[in-house]
Amino acid sequence: MTLDIPFLLAASDAAQGAWPFLKASGKFVLICVEVILLFNLLIFVHELGHFLAARWRGLYVEEFALWFGKPLWRKKIGGVWYAINSVPAGGYVKLPQMADMSSIEGASDHLPPEALRRVRPIDKIIVAFAGPLFSLLLAFAMAAGVWMVGKPESDADLPIIGEVVAGGPAEQAGLKAGDEVVEVDGKKVSHFASGTDSITWAIIRSEGEKIPFVVKRDGQVMPPIYSAWIREQTEGWRPALRKVGIKNTFPATVGLVAPKSVGSKAGLQSGDAVVSAAGEPVRDQEDLGNILRRNFGQTIPLIVKRDNQQVSLSLDMPPKPASDDAPIPLGVEWGRITMKHPTPWRQVSDAATTIFRMVGALASPGSDVKAAHFSGPVGILRLYYRVFEAPDGWRLALALSVLINVNLALLNMLPFPVLDGGHITLALVEAVRRKPMNVRVLEVVQTACAMLLIGFMLYVTFYDIGDNFGKGKPSMLEQKAKEAEESKVKAGQK
């Protein structure tokens, strides 16, 4: 057998060309596996609570299944069917003695007499409550993990305005880049975009014609600034939300410095915040980049803030790169990521507060927040995927799982038939009446509520899928900024 050398070289070149694609594909598959495993862990633990409580209280367990629809895998072990189904939208433990759930879980097999034996209301309450309890316990366990390993937070999420869109409501009201936002609509804020203690959420949640901003400018707290707003679609097909035309800032802080690099020789250290460069003040990464690009090949002074003290450095700028779009070769990664270690109680209580605020916004008639802004399993899986893509993604996914578990626990406690809280409510009614509800009435109520729940899941899934479409169209604020810029150009020509 002989081999042609040119063929081997060509095959080698093809393999090298295919390597980036294979690497990207491998990363995609790995992230998908991580997302599916983690998401199903949350569902499994919730349903495990029901399963163990049912076993403890002596209820007949017909089936323990993850997801809905037709089975992908199903096996009977110890008198209980275990299944993994085809529609990724939750899970269930089939307990005929609790209530008829055939509209969601499917019709039951031929049941033995013990499966129809009446059980006490207290047993139903314990079994129904066990699911949310296990979700809450898992939330505390994951929060303890976050407490130990840390949760990364970026300087870019500080409540500081980095840019005010020209011609937008914020500019017209008098808000300026560099303003540190203290309150929005009477609510204190500590982040720009993440969570319900953020500027973004406070704007969305506001209900007045004007939104009051309290900002700190040049170290002084300013009188309230009242900004108008416009409704603008955020992404996909979801209804428009309030915006005022501000963007977050990207501080000129040092993340990592490569050894023996230009930045390292200048004395830059991780955590340094550049205050000025070449004698010019630096507000953010854009300011710093503009200054550095004007000083290629020169030695310029830098002033950085380090441990609350100002330190003077000297930076030898490299020659100008061949391309204007090429990154400045300093060997510095800009943007500081700090590890926060919130206590488990703080994380769980913050998650609960977030959920109550979102449900409150949904219930308020004057709020822009609608059911279409919520996400179902598809949206949650997509969010997990985006989180895992980020640096330290596993830490972020762990922190996100705390919120999802608390969400799963609290929303399942709503007194809505089909949900765990509905089972508890029906059991309490049965305890007060001292007799079970009419089977036919209960079946109709359960089926109707099941159909409503399925309809809601399909409704939010429609918008979850729509998040991937409708992008690329210029926003109203971008259009206003363009018009403002054109007006300035025309005024300058005159």
C-alpha positions as CSV (number, residue, x, y, z in Angstrom):
1,M,0.0,0.0,0.0
2,T,1.4,3.4,-1.0
3,L,0.4,6.9,0.1
4,D,0.7,10.1,-2.0
5,I,2.6,12.8,-0.1
6,P,0.7,15.7,-1.8
7,F,-2.5,14.1,-0.8
8,L,-1.3,13.9,2.8
9,L,-0.3,17.6,2.8
10,A,-3.7,18.6,1.3
11,A,-5.5,16.5,3.9
12,S,-3.4,18.2,6.6
13,D,-4.3,21.7,5.3
14,A,-8.0,20.7,5.2
15,A,-7.8,19.4,8.8
16,Q,-6.2,22.7,9.9
17,G,-8.9,24.7,8.1
18,A,-11.6,22.6,9.6
19,W,-10.2,22.8,13.1
20,P,-11.9,26.2,14.0
21,F,-15.2,24.9,12.9
22,L,-14.8,21.6,14.8
23,K,-13.7,23.5,17.9
24,A,-16.7,25.9,17.7
25,S,-19.0,22.9,17.1
26,G,-17.5,21.1,20.1
27,K,-18.0,24.1,22.3
28,F,-21.6,24.5,21.1
29,V,-22.4,20.8,21.9
30,L,-20.7,21.0,25.3
31,I,-22.6,24.1,26.3
32,C,-25.9,22.5,25.1
33,V,-25.1,19.4,27.3
34,E,-24.3,21.6,30.3
35,V,-27.5,23.6,29.9
36,I,-29.7,20.5,29.5
37,L,-28.1,18.8,32.5
38,L,-28.4,21.8,34.8
39,F,-32.0,22.7,33.7
40,N,-33.1,19.1,34.2
41,L,-31.4,19.0,37.6
42,L,-33.7,21.8,38.8
43,I,-36.8,20.0,37.5
44,F,-35.7,16.6,38.9
45,V,-35.1,17.9,42.4
46,H,-38.5,19.6,42.5
47,E,-40.3,16.5,41.4
48,L,-38.1,14.4,43.7
49,G,-39.6,16.3,46.6
50,H,-43.1,15.3,45.5
51,F,-42.0,11.7,44.9
52,L,-40.2,11.2,48.3
53,A,-43.1,12.9,50.2
54,A,-45.6,10.7,48.5
55,R,-43.7,7.6,49.4
56,W,-43.3,8.8,53.0
57,R,-47.1,9.5,53.3
58,G,-48.1,6.2,51.7
59,L,-49.6,7.6,48.5
60,Y,-49.7,5.4,45.4
61,V,-47.0,6.6,42.8
62,E,-47.9,5.7,39.3
63,E,-45.2,7.5,37.3
64,F,-42.1,9.8,37.8
65,A,-41.4,11.6,34.6
66,L,-39.2,14.5,33.3
67,W,-40.8,16.6,30.5
68,F,-44.2,16.0,28.9
69,G,-45.4,14.4,25.6
70,K,-44.6,11.0,24.2
71,P,-42.0,9.0,26.1
72,L,-38.4,8.8,24.7
73,W,-37.6,6.3,27.4
74,R,-40.0,4.5,29.9
75,K,-39.4,1.7,32.3
76,K,-41.3,0.2,35.3
77,I,-39.2,-0.3,38.4
78,G,-40.6,-1.5,41.7
79,G,-44.2,-0.8,40.6
80,V,-43.4,2.8,39.4
81,W,-43.1,3.9,35.8
82,Y,-40.0,6.1,35.3
83,A,-39.9,8.2,32.0
84,I,-38.1,10.9,30.0
85,N,-40.6,12.4,27.6
86,S,-40.2,14.5,24.4
87,V,-41.5,18.0,25.2
88,P,-39.0,19.9,27.3
89,A,-41.5,21.8,29.5
90,G,-41.2,20.6,33.0
91,G,-41.9,17.3,34.7
92,Y,-44.4,15.5,37.0
93,V,-45.0,12.7,39.5
94,K,-48.3,11.1,38.6
95,L,-50.3,10.7,41.9
96,P,-53.9,9.6,41.2
97,Q,-55.0,10.2,44.8
98,M,-54.1,13.9,44.6
99,A,-56.2,15.1,41.7
100,D,-57.0,14.2,38.0
101,M,-54.1,15.6,35.9
102,S,-54.6,13.5,32.8
103,S,-54.9,16.6,30.6
104,I,-51.2,17.3,31.2
105,E,-49.7,14.0,32.4
106,G,-51.7,11.7,30.1
107,A,-54.3,9.1,30.9
108,S,-53.4,6.6,33.7
109,D,-52.8,3.0,33.1
110,H,-55.1,0.4,34.7
111,L,-54.9,1.3,38.4
112,P,-55.0,-1.1,41.4
113,P,-57.5,-0.5,44.2
114,E,-55.0,1.1,46.5
115,A,-54.4,3.9,43.9
116,L,-58.0,5.1,44.4
117,R,-58.0,4.9,48.2
118,R,-58.9,8.3,49.7
119,V,-56.0,10.1,51.5
120,R,-56.2,12.8,54.2
121,P,-55.9,16.5,53.2
122,I,-52.8,16.9,55.4
123,D,-51.1,14.2,53.3
124,K,-52.0,16.0,50.1
125,I,-50.7,19.3,51.6
126,I,-47.4,17.7,52.6
127,V,-46.9,16.1,49.2
128,A,-47.7,19.3,47.3
129,F,-45.5,21.5,49.5
130,A,-42.5,19.1,49.2
131,G,-41.8,20.2,45.6
132,P,-41.4,23.9,46.3
133,L,-39.5,23.0,49.5
134,F,-37.0,20.9,47.7
135,S,-36.5,23.7,45.1
136,L,-35.9,26.2,47.9
137,L,-33.4,23.8,49.5
138,L,-31.6,23.4,46.2
139,A,-31.6,27.2,45.9
140,F,-29.9,27.5,49.3
141,A,-27.4,24.8,48.4
142,M,-26.5,26.5,45.1
143,A,-26.3,29.9,46.9
144,A,-23.8,28.4,49.3
145,G,-21.8,27.4,46.3
146,V,-21.9,30.9,44.9
147,W,-20.9,32.2,48.3
148,M,-17.8,30.0,48.3
149,V,-16.7,30.4,44.6
150,G,-17.9,33.9,44.0
151,K,-20.2,35.6,41.5
152,P,-18.4,37.8,38.8
153,E,-19.7,41.3,38.4
154,S,-18.4,43.7,35.7
155,D,-17.6,47.4,36.1
156,A,-19.8,47.9,33.1
157,D,-22.9,47.3,35.3
158,L,-22.2,50.1,37.7
159,P,-25.1,52.7,37.8
160,I,-23.1,55.3,35.8
161,I,-24.3,56.8,32.6
162,G,-21.7,56.2,29.9
163,E,-23.5,57.8,26.9
164,V,-26.6,59.9,26.5
165,V,-28.3,59.3,23.1
166,A,-28.4,62.6,21.1
167,G,-31.9,63.9,20.6
168,G,-33.3,61.4,23.1
169,P,-35.5,62.2,26.2
170,A,-32.6,61.9,28.6
171,E,-30.5,64.5,26.7
172,Q,-33.5,66.9,26.6
173,A,-34.0,66.4,30.3
174,G,-30.4,67.3,31.1
175,L,-28.8,63.9,32.0
176,K,-25.1,63.7,31.1
177,A,-22.5,61.1,30.5
178,G,-20.6,60.5,33.7
179,D,-23.6,61.0,36.0
180,E,-23.8,58.4,38.8
181,V,-27.4,57.5,39.2
182,V,-28.6,57.2,42.8
183,E,-32.3,56.9,42.4
184,V,-34.8,56.3,39.5
185,D,-38.5,56.9,40.1
186,G,-38.0,57.1,43.8
187,K,-36.2,53.7,43.9
188,K,-32.5,53.3,44.9
189,V,-30.4,51.6,42.2
190,S,-27.1,49.7,42.4
191,H,-26.7,48.3,38.9
192,F,-27.2,49.6,35.4
193,A,-29.0,46.7,33.7
194,S,-29.0,43.5,35.8
195,G,-31.7,42.7,38.3
196,T,-34.7,44.7,39.6
197,D,-32.4,47.1,41.5
198,S,-31.1,48.5,38.2
199,I,-31.6,51.7,36.3
200,T,-33.1,49.7,33.3
201,W,-35.8,48.0,35.5
202,A,-36.7,51.2,37.3
203,I,-37.3,52.9,34.0
204,I,-39.4,50.0,32.7
205,R,-41.4,49.7,35.9
206,S,-42.2,53.4,36.1
207,E,-45.8,54.5,35.5
208,G,-45.7,58.3,35.4
209,E,-45.5,60.7,32.4
210,K,-42.0,61.8,33.7
211,I,-39.3,59.7,35.4
212,P,-37.4,61.4,38.2
213,F,-33.6,60.7,38.3
214,V,-31.4,61.6,41.3
215,V,-27.8,61.7,40.1
216,K,-24.4,62.5,41.6
217,R,-22.4,64.9,39.3
218,D,-18.9,66.0,40.1
219,G,-19.3,64.6,43.6
220,Q,-22.5,66.6,44.3
221,V,-26.1,65.2,44.5
222,M,-28.2,67.1,42.0
223,P,-31.8,68.1,42.4
224,P,-34.2,65.6,40.7
225,I,-34.0,65.6,36.9
226,Y,-37.3,64.6,35.3
227,S,-37.0,62.8,32.0
228,A,-39.7,61.9,29.5
229,W,-39.5,58.5,27.8
230,I,-40.5,56.6,24.7
231,R,-41.6,53.1,24.2
232,E,-39.2,51.0,22.2
233,Q,-39.1,47.4,21.3
234,T,-36.2,45.7,23.1
235,E,-35.9,42.5,21.0
236,G,-37.8,40.1,18.8
237,W,-41.6,40.3,18.9
238,R,-42.1,41.3,22.5
239,P,-44.1,44.5,23.3
240,A,-42.3,47.8,23.6
241,L,-40.9,49.0,26.9
242,R,-39.9,52.4,28.3
243,K,-36.5,53.8,27.5
244,V,-35.0,57.3,28.0
245,G,-31.9,57.0,25.8
246,I,-28.9,56.3,28.1
247,K,-26.2,53.6,27.9
248,N,-23.9,52.1,30.5
249,T,-20.2,53.0,30.8
250,F,-17.2,50.9,30.3
251,P,-14.6,52.2,32.8
252,A,-11.0,52.3,31.8
253,T,-10.0,49.8,34.5
254,V,-7.3,47.2,34.0
255,G,-8.5,43.6,34.1
256,L,-5.4,41.5,33.2
257,V,-1.8,42.5,32.2
258,A,0.3,40.1,30.1
259,P,3.9,39.6,31.5
260,K,6.6,41.5,29.7
261,S,4.0,43.5,27.7
262,V,4.0,47.3,27.1
263,G,1.4,47.7,29.8
264,S,3.5,45.6,32.2
265,K,6.6,47.6,31.6
266,A,4.7,50.8,32.3
267,G,3.7,49.4,35.7
268,L,0.0,48.8,35.1
269,Q,-1.6,46.4,37.5
270,S,-4.9,44.5,37.6
271,G,-7.5,46.8,39.2
272,D,-5.9,50.1,38.2
273,A,-8.4,52.7,37.0
274,V,-6.9,55.2,34.5
275,V,-7.8,58.8,35.5
276,S,-5.8,60.6,32.8
277,A,-3.6,59.9,29.9
278,A,-1.2,62.4,28.1
279,G,-2.6,65.1,30.3
280,E,-6.2,64.5,29.2
281,P,-9.0,63.3,31.6
282,V,-10.2,59.8,31.0
283,R,-13.8,58.9,31.7
284,D,-14.1,55.5,30.0
285,Q,-12.5,53.0,27.6
286,E,-13.6,55.1,24.6
287,D,-11.9,58.2,25.9
288,L,-8.7,56.3,26.7
289,G,-8.7,54.6,23.3
290,N,-9.0,57.9,21.5
291,I,-6.1,59.4,23.4
292,L,-3.8,56.5,22.9
293,R,-4.5,56.4,19.2
294,R,-3.4,60.0,18.9
295,N,-0.1,59.2,20.6
296,F,1.4,56.1,18.9
297,G,5.2,56.0,19.1
298,Q,5.4,58.5,22.0
299,T,5.9,58.3,25.7
300,I,2.9,59.6,27.6
301,P,2.2,60.1,31.3
302,L,-0.6,58.1,32.9
303,I,-2.3,58.7,36.2
304,V,-4.1,55.7,37.6
305,K,-6.2,55.2,40.8
306,R,-4.8,52.3,42.8
307,D,-6.1,51.4,46.3
308,N,-7.7,54.9,46.6
309,Q,-4.4,56.6,45.8
310,Q,-3.3,58.3,42.5
311,V,-0.2,56.8,41.0
312,S,1.8,58.3,38.2
313,L,3.1,56.0,35.4
314,S,4.9,56.4,32.1
315,L,3.7,54.5,29.0
316,D,5.8,53.9,26.0
317,M,3.3,53.7,23.2
318,P,4.1,51.2,20.4
319,P,4.2,52.2,16.7
320,K,0.9,52.7,14.9
321,P,-0.5,49.4,13.6
322,A,-1.0,48.9,9.8
323,S,-4.8,49.0,10.2
324,D,-6.8,51.7,12.0
325,D,-9.2,49.0,13.3
326,A,-6.4,46.9,14.8
327,P,-6.4,46.7,18.7
328,I,-3.8,48.8,20.5
329,P,-1.0,46.2,21.4
330,L,-0.5,47.0,25.0
331,G,-1.0,43.5,26.4
332,V,-3.8,44.8,28.6
333,E,-7.3,43.4,29.0
334,W,-9.6,46.3,29.9
335,G,-12.6,45.9,32.1
336,R,-12.4,44.8,35.7
337,I,-14.3,41.7,36.9
338,T,-14.7,41.5,40.7
339,M,-15.9,38.5,42.6
340,K,-18.7,39.1,44.9
341,H,-19.5,36.6,47.8
342,P,-23.1,37.3,48.9
343,T,-24.4,35.1,51.7
344,P,-26.9,32.4,50.8
345,W,-29.7,34.2,52.6
346,R,-29.0,37.4,50.7
347,Q,-29.1,35.6,47.4
348,V,-32.3,33.8,48.1
349,S,-34.0,36.9,49.5
350,D,-32.9,39.0,46.6
351,A,-34.3,36.3,44.2
352,A,-37.6,36.3,46.0
353,T,-37.7,40.1,45.9
354,T,-37.1,40.1,42.2
355,I,-39.9,37.6,41.6
356,F,-42.4,39.6,43.7
357,R,-41.5,42.8,41.9
358,M,-41.9,41.2,38.5
359,V,-45.3,39.7,39.4
360,G,-46.3,43.0,40.9
361,A,-45.4,44.8,37.7
362,L,-47.4,42.3,35.7
363,A,-50.4,42.8,38.0
364,S,-50.3,46.6,37.9
365,P,-52.6,48.1,35.3
366,G,-50.3,51.1,34.6
367,S,-47.2,49.0,34.0
368,D,-45.7,48.3,30.6
369,V,-44.7,44.8,31.8
370,K,-46.9,42.2,30.2
371,A,-47.1,38.4,30.2
372,A,-45.3,38.5,26.8
373,H,-42.2,39.7,28.6
374,F,-41.9,36.5,30.7
375,S,-40.0,33.4,29.5
376,G,-40.8,29.7,29.5
377,P,-38.5,26.7,29.2
378,V,-37.2,27.8,25.8
379,G,-36.3,31.3,27.0
380,I,-34.6,29.9,30.2
381,L,-32.6,27.4,28.1
382,R,-31.5,30.2,25.8
383,L,-30.5,32.4,28.8
384,Y,-28.5,29.5,30.3
385,Y,-26.7,29.1,26.9
386,R,-25.8,32.7,26.8
387,V,-24.5,32.6,30.4
388,F,-22.4,29.5,29.8
389,E,-20.8,31.3,26.8
390,A,-19.4,34.1,29.0
391,P,-16.1,33.9,30.9
392,D,-16.7,32.3,34.3
393,G,-20.0,31.1,32.8
394,W,-20.3,28.2,35.2
395,R,-20.3,30.7,38.1
396,L,-22.9,32.9,36.5
397,A,-25.0,29.8,35.7
398,L,-24.8,28.7,39.4
399,A,-26.0,32.2,40.4
400,L,-28.8,32.2,37.8
401,S,-29.9,28.8,39.1
402,V,-30.6,30.3,42.5
403,L,-33.0,32.7,40.9
404,I,-34.7,29.9,38.8
405,N,-35.1,27.6,41.8
406,V,-36.7,30.4,43.9
407,N,-38.9,31.2,41.0
408,L,-39.9,27.5,40.7
409,A,-40.7,27.4,44.4
410,L,-42.7,30.6,44.7
411,L,-44.7,30.5,41.4
412,N,-45.6,26.9,42.1
413,M,-47.1,28.0,45.4
414,L,-49.7,30.3,43.6
415,P,-53.2,29.0,44.5
416,F,-53.9,28.0,40.9
417,P,-55.3,24.5,40.3
418,V,-52.7,22.3,38.5
419,L,-49.9,24.1,40.4
420,D,-48.7,22.9,43.8
421,G,-50.4,25.9,45.5
422,G,-53.7,24.8,43.8
423,H,-53.4,21.3,45.3
424,I,-52.8,22.8,48.7
425,T,-55.8,25.1,48.3
426,L,-58.1,22.3,47.3
427,A,-56.9,20.1,50.2
428,L,-57.7,23.0,52.6
429,V,-61.2,23.3,51.1
430,E,-61.6,19.6,51.5
431,A,-60.5,19.8,55.2
432,V,-63.0,22.6,55.9
433,R,-65.9,20.8,54.1
434,R,-64.8,17.4,55.8
435,K,-65.4,15.7,52.5
436,P,-63.7,15.7,49.1
437,M,-64.9,17.9,46.3
438,N,-67.2,16.5,43.6
439,V,-65.0,14.4,41.3
440,R,-66.7,15.6,38.2
441,V,-66.4,19.3,39.2
442,L,-62.8,18.8,40.2
443,E,-62.0,17.1,36.9
444,V,-63.5,20.0,34.9
445,V,-61.7,22.6,37.0
446,Q,-58.4,20.8,36.7
447,T,-58.7,20.3,33.0
448,A,-59.7,23.9,32.3
449,C,-56.8,25.2,34.4
450,A,-54.4,22.8,32.7
451,M,-55.5,24.1,29.3
452,L,-54.9,27.7,30.5
453,L,-51.5,26.7,31.7
454,I,-50.6,25.0,28.4
455,G,-51.9,28.0,26.5
456,F,-49.8,30.3,28.6
457,M,-46.7,28.2,28.0
458,L,-47.3,28.2,24.3
459,Y,-47.9,32.0,24.4
460,V,-44.5,32.8,26.1
461,T,-42.7,30.2,24.0
462,F,-43.9,32.1,20.9
463,Y,-42.1,35.2,22.2
464,D,-39.1,33.2,23.3
465,I,-38.7,31.9,19.8
466,G,-39.3,35.4,18.4
467,D,-36.3,36.8,20.3
468,N,-34.2,35.4,17.5
469,F,-36.0,37.4,14.9
470,G,-36.7,41.1,14.1
471,K,-33.2,42.3,14.9
472,G,-31.1,44.7,12.8
473,K,-33.8,47.3,12.4
474,P,-32.7,50.8,13.6
475,S,-34.4,51.7,16.9
476,M,-36.3,55.0,17.5
477,L,-33.5,56.3,19.7
478,E,-30.9,55.5,17.1
479,Q,-33.0,57.3,14.5
480,K,-33.3,60.3,16.9
481,A,-29.5,60.3,17.3
482,K,-29.0,60.2,13.6
483,E,-31.5,63.1,13.1
484,A,-29.7,65.1,15.8
485,E,-26.3,64.5,14.2
486,E,-27.7,65.5,10.7
487,S,-29.1,68.7,12.2
488,K,-25.7,69.6,13.7
489,V,-24.0,69.0,10.4
490,K,-26.6,71.2,8.6
491,A,-26.2,73.9,11.2
492,G,-22.4,73.9,10.8
493,Q,-22.7,74.2,7.0
494,K,-24.9,77.3,7.5
